[in-house]
Amino acid sequence: MRRTPSLQRRLGIGLAFAITATWLVGTLAAGLIVRHELDETFDSALQETAQRLLPLAVMEIIDRDAGRPTAQRVAAVGPHEEYLTYLVRDPSGAVLLRSHDADPALFPTKPARGFQDTATHRLYGEAAVSDTIFIEIAEPLEHRRRAALEAAAGLFLPLPLLIPLSLIGVWRFVRRSMKPVLAFRGEIETRGGGNLAPVATGHLPAEVGPIAEAVNRLLERLRRVLEAERAFTANSAHELRTPIAAMLAQTQRLIAETQDGPSRERARQIEASLHRLAAVSEKLMQLARAEGGGLTAETAQDLGAVLVHVVDEFRRAPEADRRLKFTMPASGVLSSHIDADAFAILMRNLIENALRHGPPDEEITIDMTEDKAIRVVNGGATVPSEMMTRLKGRFERGATGATGSGLGLAIADAIAAGAGGRLELLSPATGRADGFEAVLYLPESLLGHGKRGI
């Protein structure tokens, strides 16, 4: 299955790479600008040096003894690295004066005004005394390249630290910006089937706000459809109660007034069918209740007393009393936010399912465990795994001869899911080679320690 791309990941990586590329391009552009400014600065230094040295050189040459002047080397004051060297020559190229480290071979044959480049040096020439004396200043190009590299290195050195910091900053900023969207998604994911209330959209970005509003409108339409369906189911089942009860009473009267024979047997069959119809209508009302809202309470309630009352109702029948074994915490307290009425419906269906489908001579255990769960276990053959996956569906029944509507486990599962709990079905039962086990994990249930038998 193809993995869905994450918007947060894409934004984080995209912005991080964009910032990194911008840093690099900006640094490269800054390096080029620095190189250009350095060239202008060095050229200005060459020009200023030539213009300052030329009058001094002219005075030196004029003040010499009469006769043809000879080339003179200016002695160095002390040892130093000389970046600028110069020659003072006449128009024919004869050297009149030079710096102590100047190499005439690096200069052109004849002097000239202005800037020019050789393979290794940058030159600037200036003339005086009616262009009879020229001075040329030479600077190694390597010196300029080294200065530019040092300046560029100063720009690039912070990048190994700045780039990771910018990546971390971008990632944290994206995560912080995406928090409202993730919270909105989480709130939708945690919604149960019975909670179709609008989702809060106050802190969502403007780009996501219309999507959230569309989701809320969809939830509202879905809520209305489900409410209409549940209302129809509940009303239909409720309206069936009176005519079914009337028909049942008339049928029972007919049985009492009819002598043994085919007519009385048919009347008994009608009575059994009416009992099944009454049971199905009751289950449909419970299913409508289970799939509706109001399955949780604002404050935690003690469901221990509710469970004791449900078990006592079943024990009024002698055949159920001898089969039921009920254990609960010593405190008798089962605290949870599930609605008490919904919890009673859920447990009635689980116990009724165990009584109906378990062998009549085997015990049924109802156990409040310390792991915040309620277990209902009955005996019987192991249910095939392919059947287990369907038992929570509506009107699904296992391979059993017992009567039933196939709605009990569907009702219990709908209430558990709507209240934020979970119903788990196991076969064989825990610690046994056969049997069937229904485990209800309640939301926020707080059980005491220790057990007592009832």
TORLOBA-719153 format. One line per 8 residues: number of its first residue (from 1); their letters; for each residue x, y, z of C-alpha. Coordinates in steps of 0.02 Angstrom, whole numbers, padded with zeros to 5 digits. Layout:
N
NUM = A = X,Y,Z  ...;
end
This chain:
454
1 = MRRTPSLQ = 00000,00000,00000  00068,00169,-00050  00108,00281,00097  00012,00445,00102  00131,00594,00096  00136,00701,00252  00103,00887,00228  00205,00925,00384;
9 = RRLGIGLA = 00352,00824,00318  00340,00901,00145  00332,01078,00213  00475,01047,00335  00590,00969,00206  00542,01092,00069  00570,01246,00178  00731,01175,00248;
17 = FAITATWL = 00803,01144,00075  00741,01314,00016  00826,01402,00161  00985,01302,00136  00988,01342,-00050  00952,01525,-00012  01095,01529,00113  01215,01454,-00014;
25 = VGTLAAGL = 01161,01566,-00158  01165,01718,-00044  01338,01674,00018  01400,01647,-00160  01327,01813,-00215  01404,01899,-00064  01571,01819,-00108  01562,01888,-00285;
33 = IVRHELDE = 01516,02060,-00220  01659,02055,-00094  01779,02003,-00233  01721,02150,-00340  01738,02272,-00194  01911,02204,-00153  01967,02229,-00332  01906,02408,-00328;
41 = TFDSALQE = 01993,02437,-00161  02157,02361,-00221  02150,02460,-00384  02121,02620,-00285  02269,02576,-00175  02378,02550,-00330  02325,02715,-00404  02350,02811,-00241;
49 = TAQRLLPL = 02521,02732,-00211  02579,02777,-00387  02520,02956,-00370  02605,02977,-00201  02770,02895,-00252  02788,02981,-00422  02827,03159,-00357  02956,03086,-00238;
57 = AVMEIIDR = 03035,02985,-00378  03043,03137,-00492  03130,03240,-00358  03252,03099,-00326  03298,03084,-00510  03313,03273,-00539  03425,03298,-00387  03554,03172,-00447;
65 = DAGRPTAQ = 03723,03224,-00517  03727,03289,-00696  03750,03161,-00833  03644,03012,-00883  03554,02946,-00732  03585,02767,-00683  03459,02644,-00615  03447,02650,-00427;
73 = RVAAVGPH = 03368,02521,-00310  03279,02585,-00156  03344,02493,-00005  03222,02407,00112  03207,02477,00287  03181,02304,00360  03132,02128,00306  02949,02117,00256;
81 = EEYLTYLV = 02833,02035,00130  02816,02157,-00012  02648,02147,-00103  02677,02306,-00206  02832,02331,-00313  02868,02475,-00430  02980,02535,-00570  03018,02714,-00624;
89 = RDPSGAVL = 03066,02719,-00808  03087,02838,-00953  02982,02824,-01112  03106,02702,-01190  03088,02582,-01044  03256,02617,-00960  03243,02591,-00771  03279,02750,-00672;
97 = LRSHDADP = 03221,02690,-00500  03146,02532,-00428  03091,02455,-00264  03211,02336,-00181  03114,02179,-00232  03053,02234,-00404  03085,02116,-00552  03090,02211,-00718;
105 = ALFPTKPA = 03047,02051,-00810  02871,02058,-00737  02838,02228,-00817  02799,02266,-01001  02941,02320,-01114  02883,02501,-01120  02788,02593,-00984  02608,02653,-01008;
113 = RGFQDTAT = 02474,02746,-00914  02325,02660,-00831  02283,02483,-00777  02339,02324,-00864  02354,02141,-00820  02490,02013,-00849  02480,01828,-00816  02531,01852,-00635;
121 = HRLYGEAA = 02512,02037,-00590  02396,02186,-00593  02487,02347,-00651  02451,02531,-00641  02554,02664,-00730  02566,02853,-00706  02675,02985,-00795  02750,03156,-00750;
129 = VSDTIFIE = 02864,03291,-00822  02777,03291,-00991  02772,03100,-00999  02961,03085,-00980  02955,02991,-00816  02838,02843,-00785  02803,02748,-00628  02720,02575,-00630;
137 = IAEPLEHR = 02654,02487,-00476  02633,02296,-00483  02529,02188,-00367  02525,01995,-00376  02355,01927,-00429  02383,01785,-00305  02374,01912,-00165  02203,01968,-00224;
145 = RRAALEAA = 02141,01789,-00243  02200,01745,-00069  02114,01897,00005  01952,01853,-00086  01961,01672,-00026  01988,01727,00153  01838,01844,00141  01731,01706,00065;
153 = AGLFLPLP = 01788,01584,00199  01728,01708,00329  01557,01703,00246  01551,01513,00229  01619,01466,00400  01456,01503,00495  01355,01395,00374  01391,01224,00456;
161 = LLIPLSLI = 01313,01294,00614  01180,01407,00540  01108,01279,00419  01070,01145,00552  00999,01279,00667  00889,01345,00526  00831,01168,00485  00785,01136,00666;
169 = GVWRFVRR = 00699,01304,00676  00599,01273,00517  00549,01098,00575  00490,01161,00745  00399,01308,00665  00308,01192,00544  00262,01072,00684  00197,01215,00790;
177 = SMKPVLAF = 00099,01286,00644  00024,01114,00606  -00032,01082,00785  -00210,01149,00759  -00229,01041,00603  -00164,00886,00694  -00278,00923,00842  -00425,00938,00723;
185 = RGEIETRG = -00380,00771,00643  -00358,00689,00813  -00527,00751,00873  -00611,00677,00719  -00518,00512,00739  -00568,00492,00921  -00751,00524,00887  -00860,00374,00918;
193 = GGNLAPVA = -01006,00324,00809  -01126,00410,00928  -01035,00577,00933  -01072,00681,00779  -01062,00852,00862  -00971,00989,00765  -00783,00996,00786  -00705,01156,00854;
201 = TGHLPAEV = -00623,01257,00713  -00573,01417,00803  -00383,01396,00795  -00368,01322,00621  -00272,01416,00484  -00374,01509,00355  -00324,01383,00220  -00393,01235,00320;
209 = GPIAEAVN = -00543,01324,00395  -00658,01295,00244  -00616,01109,00246  -00659,01099,00431  -00823,01190,00402  -00864,01069,00261  -00827,00923,00378  -00943,00996,00509;
217 = RLLERLRR = -01080,01019,00381  -01056,00838,00328  -01065,00782,00510  -01225,00880,00533  -01305,00800,00380  -01248,00629,00437  -01315,00661,00613  -01486,00706,00543;
225 = VLEAERAF = -01491,00551,00434  -01441,00438,00578  -01563,00521,00696  -01703,00496,00570  -01655,00313,00550  -01643,00284,00737  -01806,00376,00770  -01893,00270,00639;
233 = TANSAHEL = -01824,00110,00715  -01869,00160,00892  -02042,00224,00845  -02079,00070,00742  -02028,-00047,00882  -02124,00057,01010  -02281,00062,00904  -02272,-00126,00882;
241 = RTPIAAML = -02280,-00158,01068  -02466,-00122,01090  -02534,-00224,00942  -02414,-00367,00981  -02470,-00370,01162  -02652,-00366,01106  -02625,-00506,00981  -02530,-00607,01110;
249 = AQTQRLIA = -02672,-00588,01236  -02802,-00641,01108  -02695,-00788,01055  -02673,-00847,01233  -02860,-00831,01261  -02889,-00932,01103  -02772,-01067,01167  -02866,-01073,01332;
257 = ETQDGPSR = -03034,-01088,01243  -02979,-01215,01112  -02971,-01400,01145  -02818,-01502,01103  -02798,-01527,00918  -02727,-01446,00761  -02810,-01279,00797  -02736,-01265,00970;
265 = ERARQIEA = -02564,-01314,00904  -02573,-01179,00771  -02623,-01055,00905  -02470,-01103,01008  -02361,-01076,00854  -02437,-00904,00832  -02402,-00868,01016  -02218,-00918,00994;
273 = SLHRLAAV = -02203,-00809,00840  -02278,-00662,00932  -02155,-00687,01076  -02011,-00684,00951  -02082,-00528,00869  -02096,-00442,01038  -01916,-00490,01077  -01855,-00425,00909;
281 = SEKLMQLA = -01947,-00259,00931  -01868,-00241,01103  -01696,-00274,01029  -01726,-00147,00892  -01767,-00016,01024  -01607,-00061,01116  -01508,-00049,00954  -01579,00124,00920;
289 = RAEGGGLT = -01529,00174,01096  -01355,00101,01071  -01324,00192,00908  -01391,00357,00973  -01303,00485,01080  -01300,00502,01268  -01197,00346,01303  -01081,00436,01423;
297 = AETAQDLG = -01110,00538,01581  -01023,00699,01630  -00967,00625,01796  -00906,00451,01837  -01041,00335,01904  -01034,00178,02010  -01090,00039,01894  -01061,-00098,02022;
305 = AVLVHVVD = -01237,-00080,02092  -01308,-00079,01916  -01219,-00243,01873  -01279,-00323,02036  -01458,-00273,01993  -01443,-00345,01816  -01376,-00510,01882  -01514,-00519,02013;
313 = EFRRAPEA = -01646,-00496,01877  -01580,-00649,01785  -01569,-00749,01947  -01756,-00735,01972  -01769,-00879,01849  -01715,-01039,01941  -01625,-01114,01791  -01520,-00954,01773;
321 = DRRLKFTM = -01488,-00937,01961  -01396,-01103,01975  -01289,-01066,01821  -01231,-00889,01857  -01071,-00861,01956  -01033,-00677,01987  -00874,-00605,02064  -00833,-00421,02085;
329 = PASGVLSS = -00709,-00312,02181  -00719,-00322,02370  -00773,-00140,02375  -00914,-00175,02254  -00870,-00015,02161  -00853,-00002,01972  -00826,00180,01924  -00842,00236,01743;
337 = HIDADAFA = -00913,00375,01634  -01027,00258,01535  -01212,00294,01555  -01293,00178,01684  -01444,00134,01576  -01335,00098,01424  -01220,-00008,01532  -01370,-00108,01596;
345 = ILMRNLIE = -01429,-00142,01417  -01253,-00196,01368  -01233,-00319,01513  -01409,-00391,01491  -01367,-00434,01311  -01200,-00516,01357  -01276,-00620,01497  -01428,-00665,01393;
353 = NALRHGPP = -01314,-00719,01250  -01215,-00831,01369  -01372,-00909,01444  -01451,-00941,01274  -01300,-01012,01183  -01204,-01097,01323  -01242,-01279,01372  -01386,-01281,01500;
361 = DEEITIDM = -01286,-01387,01622  -01128,-01279,01624  -01086,-01131,01733  -01077,-00952,01669  -00951,-00837,01753  -00968,-00650,01761  -00807,-00577,01826  -00754,-00398,01864;
369 = TEDKAIRV = -00566,-00406,01847  -00432,-00290,01914  -00377,-00248,01736  -00530,-00135,01719  -00631,-00263,01621  -00789,-00367,01640  -00783,-00545,01574  -00933,-00655,01534;
377 = VNGGATVP = -00884,-00836,01498  -00994,-00981,01448  -00955,-01158,01392  -00990,-01240,01225  -00899,-01286,01067  -00765,-01171,00999  -00832,-01043,00875  -00738,-01046,00708;
385 = SEMMTRLK = -00628,-00895,00677  -00719,-00847,00517  -00881,-00841,00616  -00803,-00738,00758  -00769,-00595,00639  -00955,-00582,00596  -01036,-00604,00767  -01040,-00418,00803;
393 = GRFERGAT = -01142,-00385,00647  -01330,-00362,00647  -01437,-00518,00637  -01282,-00629,00641  -01299,-00792,00737  -01175,-00931,00767  -01200,-01113,00718  -01320,-01150,00861;
401 = GATGSGLG = -01496,-01215,00878  -01541,-01086,01010  -01670,-00954,00968  -01621,-00772,00956  -01628,-00616,00850  -01441,-00601,00813  -01439,-00425,00883  -01372,-00449,01060;
409 = LAIADAIA = -01186,-00437,01023  -01215,-00298,00895  -01305,-00195,01029  -01168,-00227,01158  -01030,-00182,01035  -01120,-00022,00980  -01139,00037,01161  -00959,-00005,01205;
417 = AGAGGRLE = -00890,00085,01052  -01005,00236,01073  -00951,00256,01255  -00766,00246,01213  -00743,00067,01273  -00711,-00095,01181  -00794,-00265,01168  -00680,-00412,01129;
425 = LLSPATGR = -00743,-00587,01086  -00635,-00742,01115  -00661,-00925,01076  -00597,-01033,01154  -00611,-00939,01317  -00456,-00886,01412  -00376,-01034,01501  -00494,-01160,01421;
433 = ADGFEAVL = -00495,-01274,01270  -00674,-01228,01225  -00809,-01102,01269  -00845,-00922,01224  -00788,-00764,01313  -00847,-00584,01296  -00732,-00454,01374  -00793,-00275,01402;
441 = YLPESLLG = -00657,-00145,01428  -00740,00006,01505  -00680,00185,01479  -00596,00261,01632  -00655,00120,01746  -00578,00113,01918  -00591,-00056,02004  -00551,-00095,02184;
449 = HGKRGI = -00433,-00233,02238  -00492,-00403,02296  -00649,-00499,02252  -00799,-00572,02336  -00919,-00703,02271  -01103,-00673,02248;
end
